[in-house]
Amino acid sequence: MLSSTVEYSLKTYIQADASIQEYTLDQAPSFMDLASPDSKYHDKPFIIRKFAQAAAWPAVQPHTRDGSWASIQHLLQVAGPARVVPVEVGANYARQDWGQDIMLWSDFLLHCQWDRHSELDRRQGDDRSLPTESVLYMAQHDLSSQFPSLQRDYTLPDYVYTSPPPPRLWPQYRPSASSDGVSTNLWIGPAGTVSPPHFDPYYNCFVQAVGYKEVWVAPPHCCPHKAKTPSLEASTQGRESTALAAESGASANATPLASITESLMANTASFDVFDTVEAISASKRAAALQSSLGPGDLLFLPPGWWHSLRSLTRSFSVSMWF
């Protein structure tokens, strides 16, 4: 049963029969629990409710407070004037009409309705009214490197320094090749954005900072449908090329880009687990798990696990691969 701190109820048509394990901060696995070679926590996802509030992240404070990522004034201030960012055009990169573009940071925030507050993040979402056209999404972008002042608004969870061993279900695991072993990316968009089912080869601490998301996960052996050949290097190449263009001020094409789309689909299943038009098998549904994430919630995800997320409201999230 969902924690009372989550204001959004799950939709009955999410294709999973059970819920992701939840903990309060007091109940959550410790640093040593996760660092232990024989830890039981390496193999399955779990959620820590209100983690970021307990860790005193400025990012999750109300929009009237300094450092809040719900504040358009703060987000404009940390960027400075006339900054541009890479965005995806389309609610879901698995769609045929998906593309990429570069736009002003200020215009992107207005598109995502960041000039509105409170009610936008509190009202119950109507799943059938979520936008599917003309959606802009900043996905898997290291925005805190582009705007370094954002790094003051959050801290890395201790979990990312546990040096966990390869989990039983993903023995080919290797940690991130970054200088400190952690790769951080930010995800920002309006209601209706979807990350289709995909897997990553790293452990992930994913924290929801602003807004609400539905989440679906399944073990590595439970590919939901139409998976491509696994290749993380190819899957990140498309987004990185657009991010580099944004940093240099180069132009990007907003029309669908076949080569980039193909690379993004390398570790992706072309299937909507938040719909019932085409159901996954009963055995895969039985193995899958579901939940909702609200402001401050942390999702721990082992490598190789399929996962799909959908924004119910405007949303700002941070993922930390390790």
N, C-alpha and C positions, 0 to 999 in steps of 0.2 A: 504494500500500500504506500502511496506517495506521502512524503512528509507534508505537514500542514503549511510549511513555509513556501511551497510551490503553489502559485495561484492559478495555474493552467492545468486543467484535467486532460488526461490522455485521450486521444481519439480512438474509438473502438476498432478502426480499420487499420491501425498500424500492424504490420504483419509480424507479430511476435506474441508469444503466449505468456511470457513471464517478465518480471521487472528486474532492472539492474539493482544489485545490492547497494543499499544506502547506509551511510554512517553520519552521525553528528561528528563534530571535530573531536570530542572526547572519546568517541568509540572508534575512530579511524585507525588504521594500521600506523604504527610508529615508523620512524626512520629505520630503526634496526629490524623491524618486522619485514620491511621491503628489501633491505640490504642482505638479509640472510639468504644464503645459496639455496636452502631448501624451503623457502617461504611459500606458503600457499597462496599468497596474494599476487604472484607473478602471472598467473594464468587466466584471470578473469577480470573484467572491468568492474569498477565500483565508483560510487559518487559520494563526495563529502559535501554536505549541505552547508551553505554560508561560510565556506572556507575563506574566501577573500575578505569578508568582513572581520573574521577572527584574526586574520593576518594583517589587518589595518591597511588594506590597499586604498589609497585615495581614489583610484579608478571607480570603485563601486559605491562611493558616497552619493548622496542626493545631488542633483544638478546645481544646487546653489553653493556647494562647497568647492574649495580650491582643489584642483586635480581630478575632479569628477569627469569621467568619460561620457556622462549623460549631458554635459554642458557644451553647447556649441561654441560658446565664448572661449572656454578653455581649449578646445580642440583647434580652434582657429589661432589662438595665441601661441600654442606650442609649435605650430607649423610656420607661422609668419606669412607675409602677404604673397599672393600670386604663386603658390606652390601647386604642383601638379602631381597626380597619383595615377597608377594603373588600375583600371576597372574591367570587370567582365560584363558584357552586355548580354543579358538573358538570365533567367532565374536558375538555370541548371546547365552546367557545361556539357552534359550528355545530350542536350537538344541539338537539332540540326541548325537552329537559328542563332546559336551561340557565337559570340565574337568578343573582341577585346578593343579597348580604346584608352586614351589618356585624357584626363579632364582636370579642371581646377578642383582642389581639395574643398574649397568653399562651396562650389556648385554641387559636388558629390554629397556633402553633408545636407544641403537643402533638399536634394533629391530624396535622401533617406529620411526626411522630415525631422532632422535633428534640432530644428528650431521649435519643435513642439515638445511638451513634457508630460509627466504624470499619467494622464489618461491613456496615452498611446501605449504605455507599458503595463497598464493595470487591467485594461478591458479584456474580457474573454474573447479570444480570436475565433472568428467564424471560418472554419477550414475551407469552405467552398467559396469564400470571398477573397482569399489570398491572391495577390496579383501574380499573373503568369507571363505578362507581356511588358516590354520596355523596363525591365528590372535591371538595375546596375548593382554590382556586387564587387567589393574588394576582398579577394580570397587568397589566402596563403601568401601574404606580402609582409616583408620585414619592415613594417612602418616605423617601429621604434628606432631602427637604424637611420631611416630617412629623417625622422623627427626625434632626435635623441632625448628631448625633454620629456617625452612620454615614459621613458624608463624610470622616472621618479615616481610614477603613479602605480607601480606594481613591483612585487618582488618574486623571484623564482621560488617555487615550493622546494623544501628540503628534499623531496622525493627525487628530484632530477640529479642529485649528487650521490645516489645510493649505489651506482654502478651495478645494476641488477644483472644476473646471468641470463642467458637465452632461456625463454620460457619453454615449457614442454611442447606446446603446440606450434612454436616457431623457432626451431633450433638454429636457423641460419641468422639469427639476430646479430647485428653489430651496432655499436652506439654511433651517434651522429659524428661526422668527421669535422665538425666545427672546432674552433680553438679550445673552447671550454667543455665540449661534449654536449652542448645544448643548442638547438636551433629554434628560434622563436619567430612566430608569424602571427599576424593579426587578421581578423575577419570582420568586415563591417558591411552592413546592408540593411535594406528595408524588410518588412514582412514578406514572406513568400519565397525567399531565396532557399535553394536546396543544394546540399552537397550529396550527390548520388552515391549509392553504395560503393565503397572503395576501401582499400587497405593501405597501411603504411608499414614500413619495416622497422619502425622505432617504437619504443615506449612513448606515451604521450600523456602529459598533464594538460587538459583542456579546461580553461576557466571561462565561464560566462560572466562578463562584466556588466553589460547593459542588455535588458530585454530577456526574452524567453525563446527557447528552442525545444523542439521534440527531437529525440535521439533514438536510433535503432542500431543495435550491434548484433553480430553473429560470429561464431568461431571461425578460424581460418579455413576449415574444410567445408564451410557452408556458403559457398558462393551463391548469391541469390539468383542470378540469371545473366547470360550473355557476357561473361567475363572475357577480357582480352588477355594477352600474354603479359605476365607480371614484369614490370620494369620501372623501378622508382626513378632512375635517372631520366628516363624519357618522360615520365609523368610530371616532373617538376620543371622540365626544360622550357615548356611553353610559357608558364607564368613568370619564370625568371627572365626570359627575354623581354617581356613587356615591362617588368619592373625596372630593368636596366634602361629601357627606352625612356621611362618616366624620369629616372634620375638624370639622364642626359638632355632631356627636353625634346627628344626626337618624336616624330609623329608615329601613330599606330593606326592600323586599319580597323574600323568598327564592324566590318562585315565578317561573316564566319570564316575562320582560317583553318583549312582542312588539315594542314600538317600539325598545327598546334593542338587542334581537337584530337587528332589521332594519338599524339603523345600523352595528352591528359587522360585518355581512355585506357592507357596501358595497364593500370591497376584498378580499373573501374568496371562495375557491372551496369549495363544499360537497363535499369529497372527501377520502378518507383515503389518503395516499400511502404509509402504513405498512401497508397491507392489500392483499390480492389479490382481494377479492370483486369489485371492478370495476377493471379495469386501464386506465391511461391509454394513449394511442396509442404505437406504437413510436417514432415520430419525437420525441414529447415526452419519452419515457423516455430516448432517446439524447441529448437536449439537457440533461437534468437531471443534477445532481451530488449526492453523498451523503457523509456523514462522521459521526463521533462527536465530541463535545466533552467534555473532562474538566476537572477543576479547574485554573484558570489559563489555559485556552485562549481565544484571541481569534478571533472570526469577523468578517472585514471583508465587508460586504455592500453592493453598489452600490444606488442607488435603482431602484425598479421591479421588482426581482427577486422572483419568487415564492419563498416559503420556508415550511417547516413544521418544527416541532420537537416532539419527544416526550421526556419525562423518563423515564429508566430507573431512577432512584433519587430520593430527595428531592433537591430542586434549588433553588439560589439563583443567579440570574443578574442581570447589569446590562447594559442597552442604552443606547447613547449615539448619538442621532440628530444629524447635523450637515449 
